[in-house]
Amino acid sequence: MLGDVVSIEKCEMWCPSLLGPALRKEVFLSLRELMLCWPEQAQTPLEDLSFSCAMLEYPVFVLVSWGEAVFIARFLMKRTHNCSQLRKSDTGSTVTLSGWVDSVRDHGGILFVDLRDREGLTQIVLDPSNKSLEAQFGSIKPESVISVTGKVDERFGGTSNAKLATGEIEVHASELEILNVSKTPPFPMDDSADKVSEDLRMTYRYLDLRRATNTKMLKMRHATSRSIRDYLDDQAFIEVETPILFKSTPEGAREFLVPSRMNPGAFYALPQSPQQYKQMLMVAGVERYYQLARCFRDEDLRADRQPEFTQVDIELSFIDREDMYALIEGLMAKVWKDVINVDIKAPFLRMSYFDAMNRFGVDKPDMRFDMELKDCGEIFAKSGFKVFSGAIKSGGAVKAVNMKGLADLTQGELRNLEDTAKTLGAKGLAFIKCEGGEWKSPIVKFFSDEEKAALTETLKIEDGDIVFFAASEWERACTILGRVRLDAAQLLVKREKLTLDPNDYKFLWVIEFPLMIFDEEAGRYVSSHHPFTSPVVEDIPLLDSDPKKVRGQHYDLVLNGVELGGGSIRIHQPELQKKVFEDVLKIPKDIVESQFGYMLKAFEYGAPPHGGIAFGLDRMVTILTQRTSIRDVIAFPKNQKGQEMMTSSPGIATPEQLRDLHVKAVLPKKEEPKA
């Protein structure tokens, strides 16, 4: 029998609010299951039966009526509490718990089992004097699934565990059911598994996710999504889903293509973002849109990238940049408070793209430490060191950064920094070490006393410091030293000479990006953000004469050196959008028509001023959970080869599938071994 029938009066003794607000979650049961509770009523016509149900944690109460007769059915569940719920006040209660065996300890024949579910742990005591329990002791293995019924007792004699929420009680089992016996897991089910091969953990991801740290991560990701939705709902946004099957566009990263069986030779593209659709929603009058969108990019992978990812996508009409800053600052404040109970200060600091590059050598600076780049152009303009003076004469720059306290770096560490600089276009990495009151460097002999004094003053050089230089065109010099600065900072962290507190949240808006950058390889301008970004109004005349000087109404949200997301105010005038496509970006007219013709046409039917932003949910959760890789915060991530190890994805298509899609697989030729 599933349960028993009692009067409404008896039910109200259990829960007086049952028939009021406590009816908060509907649970659907089949009529057949309901009828099992009242076998004597089996002949009652089912059409005369009505029922509703409420989940009040545990158990389930069902309100059933036949005409004027009303009954309350109380259904027992597989468990009455979760494994983090019982307290000393529950002493004497009979409870049922279900979960996984976390550990088993044998004390003189009595088994002490830590039972775990997603909420926590409860200690179970299994006494061999109960022969029905003892007969099952051999099946109680770690990670096996069991259900236990027993009485809650208080722990005495110093056996309580202050580290557990349930540490003051234990459950003395009277009944035990083995639901599933587990094989020995391929890795430990605690934090030591983090040292195990990531591919092995991905192969057994269902076990990896079962670990408490990963269960907590999934909960925090859920809390983050819920907080975002709550905030945007309060701000009158509408959540709208946009298509996953889109089409290829000429701008942006490499796309995943999907062949269309019904349109032979044609391909969908999985969206890099819902950019064009959300702009169409603004033309449609939605005004305030968002979604937690799935996005796809066929890029080489690293710790902060996945081929598919989740993007918090936002677009709204009749706003300017100030409105956007205020909206997102409010969102971040709510998420940080809701998820980790941290108060975020607003408004956030703002910095132009030029200042970010000039001072930090990167467009997403980590504001938790200083050590800024300095311009040494005036110091070396007439220097006898031709590498520096020559760069200045040719219109370039000489930049320097003092990594204070790092003069003790090893030759290997110095070589690695130099290799990094070379990957960014440097011929080498000039430096000066200051040790024992002496400057040590191959280039010091070329410096005059006046140049040394000016360097000391500009860079505040002290004993124990090391100064790095870059001489090149301004942007490259900044980029080289910016990367060296970040890598050198990690060496200081390793030496405990610099602290980058993960709980110190330094939000930053980077603004006033160039609208266009010149692509030397393509021989034309390309969008620094995307081709729908509106130029700063006063810079529009420069589109014809000097596009590189045009600033875009583009903004990036940066946190501790990580770009959380970015957006812009969009172009909403068809003439200006067409000019950017054809005259500035030099996209052929037929491509503009085939790829964006519908958008230009839509803008002719009353497109409102609008703007938007998108930021990575995965990166946000990575920071909130203080993980090092976004793979850690995705339930089923891909490895660096783009493979999902658990299901062996991607797989090989059958000849029949390829035939139906009118596609032929052409594999790269294997290189012949050299003789």
Secondary structure by P-SEA (a helix, b strand, c coil): ccbbbbcaaaaaaaccccccccccbbbbbccccccccccccccccccccccccccccccbbbbbbcccbbbbbbbbccccccccccccccccccbbbbbccccccccccbbbbbcccccbbbbbbbbccaaaaaaacccccccccbbbbbbbbbbcccccccccccccbbbbcccccccccccccccccccccccccaaaaaaaaaaaaacaaaaaaaaaaaaaaaaaaaaaaaabbbbbbbbcbbbbbccccbbbbbbbcccccbbbbccccaaaaaaaaaaacccbbbcbbbbbbbcccccccccbbbbbccccccccaaaaaaaaaaaaaaaaaaacbbbbbcccccccaaaaaaccccccccccccbbbbbcccccccccaaaaaaaaaaccbbbbbbccccccccaaaaaaaaaaaaaaccccccccccccccccccccccccaaaaaaaaaaacccccbbbbbbbccaaaaaaaaaaaaaaaaaaaaaaccccccccbbbbbbbcccccccccccccbbbbccccccccccccccccccccccccccbbbbbcccccccccccccccaaaaaaaacccccccaaaaaaccaaaaaaaaccccccccccccaaaaaaaaacccccccccccccccccccccccccccccaaaaaaacbbbbccccccccc
